[in-house]
Amino acid sequence: MIGEASFYGLYIPWLGLLALAALLGLWGVRRALAALGVYRWVWHPALFDLALYALLLYGLSALSPYLRVLS
């Protein structure tokens, strides 16, 4: 997972791209969970969102060897 992606000469760390993708995924998942009413059953929504972000980032980093083909 060490490396960077180059966008027109600008080198961006691979983890930064994964963090941005996880943030965008979190936005979509939060909207879906809010529409389903899941947050009524969550004790602390901010901690729940943080844990969900960590899970999404972990999942993307586990899949990163397969995603590096795209860069």
PyMOL CGO cylinders between C-alpha atoms (Angstrom):
from pymol import cmd
from pymol.cgo import CYLINDER

trace = [
    CYLINDER, 0.00, 0.00, 0.00, 3.02, 2.27, -0.13, 0.3, 1, 1, 1, 1, 1, 1,
    CYLINDER, 3.02, 2.27, -0.13, 3.00, 4.53, -3.12, 0.3, 1, 1, 1, 1, 1, 1,
    CYLINDER, 3.00, 4.53, -3.12, 1.36, 7.45, -4.76, 0.3, 1, 1, 1, 1, 1, 1,
    CYLINDER, 1.36, 7.45, -4.76, -0.84, 8.26, -7.69, 0.3, 1, 1, 1, 1, 1, 1,
    CYLINDER, -0.84, 8.26, -7.69, 0.12, 10.91, -10.20, 0.3, 1, 1, 1, 1, 1, 1,
    CYLINDER, 0.12, 10.91, -10.20, -2.47, 13.34, -11.55, 0.3, 1, 1, 1, 1, 1, 1,
    CYLINDER, -2.47, 13.34, -11.55, -0.86, 15.60, -14.14, 0.3, 1, 1, 1, 1, 1, 1,
    CYLINDER, -0.86, 15.60, -14.14, 2.40, 15.72, -12.21, 0.3, 1, 1, 1, 1, 1, 1,
    CYLINDER, 2.40, 15.72, -12.21, 0.80, 16.11, -8.78, 0.3, 1, 1, 1, 1, 1, 1,
    CYLINDER, 0.80, 16.11, -8.78, 1.66, 13.13, -6.58, 0.3, 1, 1, 1, 1, 1, 1,
    CYLINDER, 1.66, 13.13, -6.58, -1.04, 12.17, -4.08, 0.3, 1, 1, 1, 1, 1, 1,
    CYLINDER, -1.04, 12.17, -4.08, -0.46, 9.47, -1.44, 0.3, 1, 1, 1, 1, 1, 1,
    CYLINDER, -0.46, 9.47, -1.44, -2.49, 6.35, -2.09, 0.3, 1, 1, 1, 1, 1, 1,
    CYLINDER, -2.49, 6.35, -2.09, -3.89, 6.41, 1.45, 0.3, 1, 1, 1, 1, 1, 1,
    CYLINDER, -3.89, 6.41, 1.45, -5.17, 9.93, 0.84, 0.3, 1, 1, 1, 1, 1, 1,
    CYLINDER, -5.17, 9.93, 0.84, -7.12, 8.72, -2.17, 0.3, 1, 1, 1, 1, 1, 1,
    CYLINDER, -7.12, 8.72, -2.17, -8.51, 5.82, -0.17, 0.3, 1, 1, 1, 1, 1, 1,
    CYLINDER, -8.51, 5.82, -0.17, -9.51, 8.18, 2.65, 0.3, 1, 1, 1, 1, 1, 1,
    CYLINDER, -9.51, 8.18, 2.65, -11.32, 10.43, 0.19, 0.3, 1, 1, 1, 1, 1, 1,
    CYLINDER, -11.32, 10.43, 0.19, -13.12, 7.45, -1.35, 0.3, 1, 1, 1, 1, 1, 1,
    CYLINDER, -13.12, 7.45, -1.35, -14.12, 6.21, 2.12, 0.3, 1, 1, 1, 1, 1, 1,
    CYLINDER, -14.12, 6.21, 2.12, -15.44, 9.68, 2.96, 0.3, 1, 1, 1, 1, 1, 1,
    CYLINDER, -15.44, 9.68, 2.96, -17.56, 9.74, -0.18, 0.3, 1, 1, 1, 1, 1, 1,
    CYLINDER, -17.56, 9.74, -0.18, -18.79, 6.23, 0.60, 0.3, 1, 1, 1, 1, 1, 1,
    CYLINDER, -18.79, 6.23, 0.60, -19.61, 7.27, 4.15, 0.3, 1, 1, 1, 1, 1, 1,
    CYLINDER, -19.61, 7.27, 4.15, -21.71, 10.13, 2.82, 0.3, 1, 1, 1, 1, 1, 1,
    CYLINDER, -21.71, 10.13, 2.82, -23.81, 7.73, 0.76, 0.3, 1, 1, 1, 1, 1, 1,
    CYLINDER, -23.81, 7.73, 0.76, -24.14, 5.13, 3.51, 0.3, 1, 1, 1, 1, 1, 1,
    CYLINDER, -24.14, 5.13, 3.51, -25.15, 7.78, 6.06, 0.3, 1, 1, 1, 1, 1, 1,
    CYLINDER, -25.15, 7.78, 6.06, -27.89, 9.07, 3.77, 0.3, 1, 1, 1, 1, 1, 1,
    CYLINDER, -27.89, 9.07, 3.77, -29.19, 5.53, 3.22, 0.3, 1, 1, 1, 1, 1, 1,
    CYLINDER, -29.19, 5.53, 3.22, -29.12, 4.69, 6.94, 0.3, 1, 1, 1, 1, 1, 1,
    CYLINDER, -29.12, 4.69, 6.94, -30.86, 7.95, 7.83, 0.3, 1, 1, 1, 1, 1, 1,
    CYLINDER, -30.86, 7.95, 7.83, -33.57, 7.27, 5.26, 0.3, 1, 1, 1, 1, 1, 1,
    CYLINDER, -33.57, 7.27, 5.26, -34.09, 3.80, 6.74, 0.3, 1, 1, 1, 1, 1, 1,
    CYLINDER, -34.09, 3.80, 6.74, -34.31, 5.22, 10.27, 0.3, 1, 1, 1, 1, 1, 1,
    CYLINDER, -34.31, 5.22, 10.27, -31.32, 3.33, 11.65, 0.3, 1, 1, 1, 1, 1, 1,
    CYLINDER, -31.32, 3.33, 11.65, -30.06, 6.35, 13.57, 0.3, 1, 1, 1, 1, 1, 1,
    CYLINDER, -30.06, 6.35, 13.57, -33.05, 6.13, 15.92, 0.3, 1, 1, 1, 1, 1, 1,
    CYLINDER, -33.05, 6.13, 15.92, -31.47, 2.96, 17.36, 0.3, 1, 1, 1, 1, 1, 1,
    CYLINDER, -31.47, 2.96, 17.36, -27.90, 4.31, 17.58, 0.3, 1, 1, 1, 1, 1, 1,
    CYLINDER, -27.90, 4.31, 17.58, -26.75, 5.54, 20.98, 0.3, 1, 1, 1, 1, 1, 1,
    CYLINDER, -26.75, 5.54, 20.98, -24.09, 7.98, 19.74, 0.3, 1, 1, 1, 1, 1, 1,
    CYLINDER, -24.09, 7.98, 19.74, -24.33, 8.83, 16.04, 0.3, 1, 1, 1, 1, 1, 1,
    CYLINDER, -24.33, 8.83, 16.04, -20.92, 10.51, 15.85, 0.3, 1, 1, 1, 1, 1, 1,
    CYLINDER, -20.92, 10.51, 15.85, -19.13, 7.44, 17.22, 0.3, 1, 1, 1, 1, 1, 1,
    CYLINDER, -19.13, 7.44, 17.22, -21.20, 5.24, 14.93, 0.3, 1, 1, 1, 1, 1, 1,
    CYLINDER, -21.20, 5.24, 14.93, -20.16, 7.35, 11.93, 0.3, 1, 1, 1, 1, 1, 1,
    CYLINDER, -20.16, 7.35, 11.93, -16.51, 7.22, 12.98, 0.3, 1, 1, 1, 1, 1, 1,
    CYLINDER, -16.51, 7.22, 12.98, -16.62, 3.43, 13.28, 0.3, 1, 1, 1, 1, 1, 1,
    CYLINDER, -16.62, 3.43, 13.28, -18.39, 3.18, 9.94, 0.3, 1, 1, 1, 1, 1, 1,
    CYLINDER, -18.39, 3.18, 9.94, -15.71, 5.36, 8.33, 0.3, 1, 1, 1, 1, 1, 1,
    CYLINDER, -15.71, 5.36, 8.33, -12.97, 3.18, 9.83, 0.3, 1, 1, 1, 1, 1, 1,
    CYLINDER, -12.97, 3.18, 9.83, -14.66, 0.06, 8.45, 0.3, 1, 1, 1, 1, 1, 1,
    CYLINDER, -14.66, 0.06, 8.45, -15.01, 1.60, 5.01, 0.3, 1, 1, 1, 1, 1, 1,
    CYLINDER, -15.01, 1.60, 5.01, -11.39, 2.72, 4.99, 0.3, 1, 1, 1, 1, 1, 1,
    CYLINDER, -11.39, 2.72, 4.99, -10.24, -0.71, 6.11, 0.3, 1, 1, 1, 1, 1, 1,
    CYLINDER, -10.24, -0.71, 6.11, -12.31, -2.38, 3.42, 0.3, 1, 1, 1, 1, 1, 1,
    CYLINDER, -12.31, -2.38, 3.42, -10.90, -0.11, 0.74, 0.3, 1, 1, 1, 1, 1, 1,
    CYLINDER, -10.90, -0.11, 0.74, -7.35, -0.63, 1.96, 0.3, 1, 1, 1, 1, 1, 1,
    CYLINDER, -7.35, -0.63, 1.96, -7.87, -4.40, 1.92, 0.3, 1, 1, 1, 1, 1, 1,
    CYLINDER, -7.87, -4.40, 1.92, -9.03, -4.11, -1.69, 0.3, 1, 1, 1, 1, 1, 1,
    CYLINDER, -9.03, -4.11, -1.69, -6.28, -1.67, -2.64, 0.3, 1, 1, 1, 1, 1, 1,
    CYLINDER, -6.28, -1.67, -2.64, -4.01, -4.24, -4.35, 0.3, 1, 1, 1, 1, 1, 1,
    CYLINDER, -4.01, -4.24, -4.35, -6.86, -4.78, -6.81, 0.3, 1, 1, 1, 1, 1, 1,
    CYLINDER, -6.86, -4.78, -6.81, -7.59, -1.05, -7.11, 0.3, 1, 1, 1, 1, 1, 1,
    CYLINDER, -7.59, -1.05, -7.11, -3.98, -0.12, -7.91, 0.3, 1, 1, 1, 1, 1, 1,
    CYLINDER, -3.98, -0.12, -7.91, -4.52, -1.38, -11.43, 0.3, 1, 1, 1, 1, 1, 1,
    CYLINDER, -4.52, -1.38, -11.43, -6.70, 1.68, -11.97, 0.3, 1, 1, 1, 1, 1, 1,
    CYLINDER, -6.70, 1.68, -11.97, -3.97, 4.18, -11.15, 0.3, 1, 1, 1, 1, 1, 1,
]
cmd.load_cgo(trace, "trace")
